[in-house]
Amino acid sequence: MTIASVRFYFYTTARKRDLALTAAHWGFADWFPRRLKPIREALRGPEAKGVDIVNLMLYENPEHALVHDTWQRCINVFQFNFVCDLRPLEQGDPADNVQKLMQFYAALAEHAPWPQVRALVPALREPLSEVDRITLRPYLQWPRGEMVSEAQARRIVGRA
């Protein structure tokens, strides 16, 4: 088995904000595997046996994050629990938020105890290109927008 999914989870102090942030950012998990293809072999190994998901769990209430500021393995998941104020994400553009969250995730993954999670760092740290933003945008809508292939996005960027 290999790492196949990289996700963000949001646990705010208001259920309505949980739903809004999740709807606006959950699609990242479906878009990001395109960045995993070139590093697929680095995502395998005995440490990841049975694990296929890496989660960044973001909590506003420290009491809800049973263990925070540390990496854990839970069944088929490697995860990091972090406590922070998620309100700034509400007003931000979801693609800009994803870019910031990816950079933060990269900094955390760099210190993970498993080489497979550390292998994610370059894919997380790589800034979103204009093509990435165009292909990502439909994933950050609910319901999902019309998907745009990488070739279509390159044509759009070429016209700009």
C-alpha positions as a Python dict, from the first residue, in 0.01 Angstrom:
ca = {
    (1, 'M'): (0, 0, 0),
    (2, 'T'): (110, 356, -53),
    (3, 'I'): (-1, 702, 53),
    (4, 'A'): (-286, 791, -183),
    (5, 'S'): (-472, 1074, -12),
    (6, 'V'): (-364, 1394, 163),
    (7, 'R'): (-646, 1578, 341),
    (8, 'F'): (-742, 1875, 555),
    (9, 'Y'): (-1010, 1848, 823),
    (10, 'F'): (-1165, 2150, 995),
    (11, 'Y'): (-1318, 2144, 1343),
    (12, 'T'): (-1434, 2492, 1430),
    (13, 'T'): (-1634, 2606, 1729),
    (14, 'A'): (-1939, 2656, 1503),
    (15, 'R'): (-2091, 2370, 1303),
    (16, 'K'): (-2193, 2607, 1022),
    (17, 'R'): (-1828, 2710, 973),
    (18, 'D'): (-1719, 2343, 975),
    (19, 'L'): (-1955, 2277, 688),
    (20, 'A'): (-1856, 2591, 496),
    (21, 'L'): (-1482, 2527, 525),
    (22, 'T'): (-1520, 2162, 442),
    (23, 'A'): (-1734, 2239, 134),
    (24, 'A'): (-1482, 2499, 14),
    (25, 'H'): (-1165, 2294, 76),
    (26, 'W'): (-1245, 1921, 82),
    (27, 'G'): (-1191, 1882, -292),
    (28, 'F'): (-820, 1942, -239),
    (29, 'A'): (-797, 1574, -138),
    (30, 'D'): (-931, 1471, -479),
    (31, 'W'): (-708, 1715, -672),
    (32, 'F'): (-378, 1654, -490),
    (33, 'P'): (-308, 1294, -611),
    (34, 'R'): (-186, 1442, -942),
    (35, 'R'): (115, 1566, -743),
    (36, 'L'): (168, 1223, -589),
    (37, 'K'): (216, 1035, -918),
    (38, 'P'): (581, 1139, -971),
    (39, 'I'): (676, 1040, -615),
    (40, 'R'): (467, 722, -589),
    (41, 'E'): (767, 496, -502),
    (42, 'A'): (878, 727, -219),
    (43, 'L'): (531, 687, -66),
    (44, 'R'): (571, 312, -19),
    (45, 'G'): (759, 122, 249),
    (46, 'P'): (725, -90, 559),
    (47, 'E'): (642, 211, 779),
    (48, 'A'): (335, 280, 565),
    (49, 'K'): (212, -79, 548),
    (50, 'G'): (-165, -52, 574),
    (51, 'V'): (-159, 330, 565),
    (52, 'D'): (-295, 520, 265),
    (53, 'I'): (-408, 856, 408),
    (54, 'V'): (-228, 1154, 563),
    (55, 'N'): (-450, 1402, 749),
    (56, 'L'): (-398, 1750, 886),
    (57, 'M'): (-662, 1792, 1154),
    (58, 'L'): (-727, 2158, 1238),
    (59, 'Y'): (-914, 2230, 1561),
    (60, 'E'): (-1024, 2555, 1719),
    (61, 'N'): (-1109, 2400, 2055),
    (62, 'P'): (-802, 2239, 2218),
    (63, 'E'): (-1027, 2007, 2419),
    (64, 'H'): (-1142, 1841, 2096),
    (65, 'A'): (-788, 1762, 1982),
    (66, 'L'): (-711, 1480, 2223),
    (67, 'V'): (-343, 1484, 2130),
    (68, 'H'): (-217, 1792, 1950),
    (69, 'D'): (104, 1921, 1799),
    (70, 'T'): (224, 1570, 1733),
    (71, 'W'): (210, 1310, 1458),
    (72, 'Q'): (11, 993, 1521),
    (73, 'R'): (-72, 673, 1339),
    (74, 'C'): (-438, 574, 1365),
    (75, 'I'): (-533, 254, 1181),
    (76, 'N'): (-476, 342, 810),
    (77, 'V'): (-391, 710, 869),
    (78, 'F'): (-91, 922, 959),
    (79, 'Q'): (-223, 1244, 1109),
    (80, 'F'): (-120, 1567, 1276),
    (81, 'N'): (-360, 1749, 1508),
    (82, 'F'): (-316, 2125, 1534),
    (83, 'V'): (-509, 2386, 1732),
    (84, 'C'): (-558, 2728, 1572),
    (85, 'D'): (-808, 2999, 1485),
    (86, 'L'): (-977, 2897, 1159),
    (87, 'R'): (-1183, 3214, 1114),
    (88, 'P'): (-935, 3376, 870),
    (89, 'L'): (-1003, 3092, 624),
    (90, 'E'): (-1370, 3189, 600),
    (91, 'Q'): (-1300, 3515, 418),
    (92, 'G'): (-1007, 3393, 212),
    (93, 'D'): (-1020, 3266, -143),
    (94, 'P'): (-1020, 2884, -118),
    (95, 'A'): (-729, 2847, -366),
    (96, 'D'): (-523, 3099, -166),
    (97, 'N'): (-616, 2913, 153),
    (98, 'V'): (-509, 2584, 0),
    (99, 'Q'): (-173, 2735, -96),
    (100, 'K'): (-117, 2855, 262),
    (101, 'L'): (-237, 2526, 412),
    (102, 'M'): (-6, 2331, 180),
    (103, 'Q'): (295, 2536, 296),
    (104, 'F'): (200, 2481, 660),
    (105, 'Y'): (142, 2110, 597),
    (106, 'A'): (486, 2085, 430),
    (107, 'A'): (653, 2237, 737),
    (108, 'L'): (481, 1981, 961),
    (109, 'A'): (545, 1688, 726),
    (110, 'E'): (915, 1771, 721),
    (111, 'H'): (935, 1656, 1085),
    (112, 'A'): (709, 1350, 1061),
    (113, 'P'): (851, 1025, 1196),
    (114, 'W'): (774, 834, 873),
    (115, 'P'): (972, 873, 551),
    (116, 'Q'): (654, 845, 344),
    (117, 'V'): (509, 1158, 505),
    (118, 'R'): (841, 1340, 468),
    (119, 'A'): (834, 1243, 97),
    (120, 'L'): (522, 1461, 61),
    (121, 'V'): (715, 1779, 146),
    (122, 'P'): (823, 1879, -209),
    (123, 'A'): (472, 1817, -348),
    (124, 'L'): (317, 2025, -68),
    (125, 'R'): (579, 2298, -81),
    (126, 'E'): (554, 2350, -460),
    (127, 'P'): (350, 2669, -515),
    (128, 'L'): (27, 2651, -710),
    (129, 'S'): (86, 2751, -1070),
    (130, 'E'): (-181, 2923, -1279),
    (131, 'V'): (-255, 2585, -1438),
    (132, 'D'): (-289, 2430, -1090),
    (133, 'R'): (-528, 2705, -982),
    (134, 'I'): (-745, 2652, -1289),
    (135, 'T'): (-760, 2273, -1244),
    (136, 'L'): (-809, 2305, -866),
    (137, 'R'): (-1089, 2562, -873),
    (138, 'P'): (-1375, 2319, -968),
    (139, 'Y'): (-1271, 2092, -679),
    (140, 'L'): (-1314, 2381, -435),
    (141, 'Q'): (-1682, 2431, -514),
    (142, 'W'): (-1985, 2250, -386),
    (143, 'P'): (-2146, 2123, -589),
    (144, 'R'): (-1840, 2064, -801),
    (145, 'G'): (-1782, 2282, -1100),
    (146, 'E'): (-1699, 2159, -1447),
    (147, 'M'): (-1363, 1982, -1438),
    (148, 'V'): (-1078, 2134, -1639),
    (149, 'S'): (-800, 1911, -1767),
    (150, 'E'): (-439, 2016, -1742),
    (151, 'A'): (-426, 2052, -2123),
    (152, 'Q'): (-732, 2279, -2119),
    (153, 'A'): (-581, 2486, -1836),
    (154, 'R'): (-254, 2526, -2031),
    (155, 'R'): (-451, 2656, -2331),
    (156, 'I'): (-636, 2902, -2105),
    (157, 'V'): (-309, 3026, -1953),
    (158, 'G'): (-157, 3051, -2301),
    (159, 'R'): (-435, 3289, -2406),
    (160, 'A'): (-389, 3518, -2109),
}
